């Protein structure tokens, strides 16, 4: 790409959500100081990552529908869209190294060995996701949970 692309409420669907490559959208406004700080960082990212990533800018004052649709309440907010869906969100200014650290996992494909464990036969078996711990039932007598401590007899 080379340079961030300006998008609007009208072009957002086509330019961002239907894009074949990931798109980092900068939600910004002309009066926003931190937005002006992040602009040269995003230009560098657009120049360096042009084959892997598109960078787009959406002025929230001129395009309130899209900003509201994605719940943008503070600017600058950068949302990375992949396959038409939000993949990551960054609120506020980040220097380029920290921004790239957040973006890089989304720009590279995970190796199959990272998601599977090889077996003795040499084939890979998918790893099961970890089981979340079971939350305790009820609440303590000092809990702010409604009905907490109901049925508990205090020992005097």
N, C-alpha and C positions, 0 to 999 in steps of 0.2 A: 504494500500500500504506500508507505512512505510518509503519509500525512493523515492526521485524524479526519474522518469524514463527518460532515455536519448532517445530523438526522433530525426529523421533526415528528410530531404526532402522526402526520399523514404517511411518512416514509418508514416509520419504525418497524412495522410488520415485515415489509419487504427487505429492508436494509439490515435488520438485526435478527429478527426471529426466524427468518427463512434463509439466513446465511449458511453456507456450507462450512465456513470456518468459525472458530470462536470469535466473539465480538465483545470487546471491553467498552462499555458505554460510560462516558463521563457525564453525570448529571451536574450541571454547573449554572452559574449566572454571572453576568458582567460585573456586578457590584461586589462579588465575593473574593476577598483577598486570598484565602487558601486555594480557591479555584485557579487563580492566576499563578500561584506557586506550582500547582500540579501540571499545568498546561505544558511546560517544556519537558517535563518528565514523560508525559504521554506522547509527545512528539518523538522523543528518543525511542520509546518502546515501539511506536508505530514504524519507525525507520528500521529498527533492528529485528523486529519480530514479524515483519510484513507477510511472510509466507505462512506463518503459523497462527497469526492473530490479526484481526482488524481492530482499529480503535475508532470509536465514534463519539461525537459530542452532542449533547442535547441540552439546549438552554431551557431551564425549568420555567422561567418567566414567560417565554414565548410558547412553551409546549406543556401546559399544566396537566393535560389529560394523561400522558404517558408517565410523567413523574408521579402522579397520584395512583395510577394503576399499579405501579411497582412499589408503592409505599415509601417514596423518597421524602424524608422529613428533614434532612440536614444535607447541606452541600459543602464540599464536594462529596458525592457518593459515586463510586464506580461499581458497576455491576457487570460481571462476566457472564455472558450468555453462551451456552453451548447447546446445539440442537434445539434452539427455540426456548430453552429453559434457563433460569438463573442457576449458575454453578457456584458463584462466589460473590460476596459483597464486601466492599471496602469503603468505610466512611472516614472522611478526613484525609489530610495530606500524608503521604508516605514518601520518603526518599526512594529513588529508583531501586537500590538493592533490596529494600524490604518489599517494595511492590512486586519486583520480579520473583522474590521468594514465594509470595502468595500465588502468583500467576503460573509459575513453571510447572507445578504438578498437573495443571489443567491442559498444558500445551504438549505434554509428552504422553505417549501411550504406556500404560503399565505393562511390564513384562509378564507373560503368562505364569512364570514361576513365582511371582509375588502373590498371586491369587490362588495358587494350588501347591500342594505338597507332593513331591514325587514318591511313588511307592516302589517296592522291591522290583516289580515287573517293569519299572521305567515309565509307566504311565502316570499321569497326574490325577490326583483326586482333589476335587474342590474342598477347601477348608470350610467348615461350618462356622457361621458367625458366632461370636461369644454370646452366651445366654446372659441376659441382664439379671441382676440380683432381684429376688422377690421382695417387694416392699413389705414392711411389717403391717399387720392388720391393726385397725383401731388407732388410737392416739394416746399420748400420755395425759395425765390429769392437768398438766400445765400447757398442753398443746393448744394452738389457736384453731385446731381442726374442729369443725362443728361436731357436737356430741362426743368430744374427746373425754375420756374418763367415765362415760356413762356406764353404770354397772360396776364401777370400781369402789370398793369399800376401803376407806382410809382407816389405818390402825392408829388409835390414839394412845 
